[in-house]
């Protein structure tokens, strides 16, 4: 049952026996050397399962993917790196540290306004966004925004543990 109260058939299995094998002359040789028609089945699950995930884990702003299935678990967004090269360096360091502990991380260093980047990753369901700007660097922290809405600072010195905790 989906959040709106409607039902979704998630999986189905159909055994077609040998009807299609006969139609297309699809045979195999059994242990006794006899030619036999193949039996076929289909399983309708993959696309339906994705639809269920989207229906259950989403809102009007897009996907809200659980971190365990999100293609990108964390996106790092450097704020004004062109004015402060240390911001880009810190973003690369965070990427390296989080990737080293097995997280799927991406840096969004496109030449766009931060709000556009936030929107792009929100609609894709990225569970955690880390913003690093000059003020954050001065305080040795990053600003973390969960896709579900809450925001908080995380210390750079403990970024691995803090991000894992946020994702849990």
C-alpha positions as CSV (number, residue, x, y, z in Angstrom):
1,X,0.0,0.0,0.0
2,X,1.5,3.3,-1.1
3,X,1.4,6.5,1.1
4,X,-1.6,7.8,-0.8
5,X,-3.6,4.6,0.0
6,X,-3.4,3.1,-3.4
7,X,-1.9,-0.3,-4.0
8,X,0.9,-1.3,-6.2
9,X,1.6,-4.8,-7.6
10,X,5.3,-5.0,-6.9
11,X,6.2,-8.4,-8.4
12,X,4.7,-11.1,-10.6
13,X,5.9,-14.3,-12.1
14,X,4.5,-16.0,-15.2
15,X,5.3,-19.5,-16.4
16,X,4.6,-19.7,-20.1
17,X,5.4,-23.4,-20.3
18,X,6.6,-24.0,-23.9
19,X,4.1,-22.0,-25.9
20,X,6.6,-19.3,-27.0
21,X,9.4,-21.9,-27.5
22,X,7.1,-23.7,-30.0
23,X,6.3,-20.5,-31.8
24,X,10.0,-19.7,-32.3
25,X,11.3,-23.2,-32.5
26,X,13.5,-22.8,-29.4
27,X,14.7,-26.3,-28.4
28,X,17.3,-28.0,-26.3
29,X,18.6,-31.6,-26.2
30,X,17.9,-33.5,-23.0
31,X,20.0,-36.3,-21.4
32,X,18.5,-38.9,-23.7
33,X,19.3,-37.0,-26.8
34,X,15.7,-35.9,-27.5
35,X,14.8,-32.5,-28.7
36,X,12.5,-30.7,-26.4
37,X,10.9,-27.2,-26.3
38,X,12.2,-24.8,-23.6
39,X,9.9,-23.7,-20.8
40,X,10.0,-20.0,-20.2
41,X,9.2,-17.6,-17.3
42,X,9.1,-13.9,-16.8
43,X,9.5,-11.9,-13.6
44,X,8.0,-8.4,-13.5
45,X,9.8,-6.8,-10.6
46,X,12.7,-4.5,-11.4
47,X,10.8,-1.5,-12.8
48,X,7.9,-2.0,-10.4
49,X,10.2,-2.1,-7.4
50,X,11.8,1.2,-8.5
51,X,8.3,2.7,-8.8
52,X,7.6,1.5,-5.3
53,X,10.8,3.0,-3.9
54,X,10.0,6.4,-5.6
55,X,6.4,6.3,-4.3
56,X,7.4,5.5,-0.7
57,X,10.6,7.6,-0.6
58,X,9.6,10.9,-2.2
59,X,7.8,14.1,-1.7
60,X,6.6,17.0,-3.8
61,X,10.3,18.1,-4.2
62,X,11.5,14.8,-5.6
63,X,13.1,11.7,-4.3
64,X,14.2,11.0,-0.7
65,X,16.4,8.0,-1.2
66,X,17.7,5.9,1.8
67,X,21.4,6.2,1.9
68,X,21.8,2.4,1.4
69,X,20.4,2.6,-2.2
70,X,21.3,6.2,-3.2
71,X,23.7,6.3,-6.1
72,X,25.3,9.4,-4.5
73,X,25.1,9.3,-0.7
74,X,26.8,12.7,-0.1
75,X,27.3,15.7,-2.4
76,X,29.9,18.2,-1.4
77,X,29.2,21.8,-2.6
78,X,32.1,24.2,-2.4
79,X,30.8,27.8,-1.9
80,X,32.8,30.5,-3.7
81,X,35.9,28.4,-4.4
82,X,37.0,30.9,-7.1
83,X,37.5,33.5,-4.3
84,X,39.1,31.2,-1.9
85,X,41.1,28.2,-3.3
86,X,41.3,26.7,0.2
87,X,37.5,25.9,-0.2
88,X,38.1,23.7,-3.2
89,X,41.0,22.0,-1.4
90,X,38.9,21.3,1.6
91,X,36.1,19.9,-0.6
92,X,38.6,17.6,-2.3
93,X,39.9,16.5,1.1
94,X,36.4,15.7,2.4
95,X,35.7,13.7,-0.8
96,X,38.9,11.7,-0.3
97,X,38.2,11.0,3.3
98,X,34.6,10.0,2.8
99,X,35.4,7.9,-0.3
100,X,38.1,6.1,1.7
101,X,35.5,4.8,4.2
102,X,33.3,3.4,1.4
103,X,30.8,6.2,0.9
104,X,29.6,7.3,-2.6
105,X,30.5,11.0,-2.7
106,X,30.4,13.6,-5.4
107,X,31.7,17.2,-5.6
108,X,29.4,19.6,-7.4
109,X,31.9,22.3,-8.6
110,X,29.7,23.4,-11.5
111,X,29.7,27.1,-12.2
112,X,26.1,27.6,-10.9
113,X,24.5,29.4,-8.0
114,X,24.4,27.3,-4.9
115,X,20.6,27.3,-4.8
116,X,20.5,25.6,-8.3
117,X,22.9,23.0,-7.1
118,X,20.8,22.3,-4.0
119,X,17.7,21.9,-6.1
120,X,19.4,19.6,-8.5
121,X,20.6,17.2,-5.8
122,X,17.4,17.5,-3.8
123,X,15.2,16.3,-6.7
124,X,17.6,13.4,-7.3
125,X,17.2,12.3,-3.7
126,X,20.8,12.7,-2.5
127,X,20.5,12.0,1.3
128,X,23.2,14.4,2.5
129,X,24.5,17.7,1.2
130,X,27.7,19.2,2.6
131,X,28.4,22.9,2.0
132,X,31.9,24.3,2.5
133,X,32.5,28.0,2.3
134,X,35.1,30.4,3.6
135,X,33.2,31.0,6.9
136,X,32.9,27.2,7.4
137,X,36.6,26.8,6.8
138,X,37.4,29.5,9.3
139,X,35.4,27.5,11.9
140,X,36.8,24.2,10.8
141,X,33.4,22.8,9.9
142,X,31.0,22.0,7.1
143,X,27.3,22.7,7.0
144,X,25.2,19.5,6.5
145,X,21.7,19.5,5.1
146,X,19.7,16.2,5.1
147,X,17.3,15.6,2.3
148,X,14.5,15.3,4.8
149,X,15.0,18.9,5.9
150,X,17.2,19.3,9.0
151,X,20.5,21.2,8.9
152,X,23.5,21.2,11.2
153,X,27.3,22.0,11.3
154,X,29.8,19.1,11.3
155,X,33.4,19.4,12.5
156,X,36.0,18.7,9.8
157,X,38.2,16.9,12.2
158,X,35.5,14.2,12.8
159,X,33.9,14.3,9.3
160,X,33.9,10.6,8.7
161,X,32.1,9.7,12.0
162,X,29.7,12.7,11.7
163,X,28.6,11.9,8.1
164,X,28.1,8.2,8.9
165,X,26.0,9.2,11.8
166,X,23.9,11.6,9.7
167,X,23.4,8.9,7.0
168,X,22.2,6.4,9.6
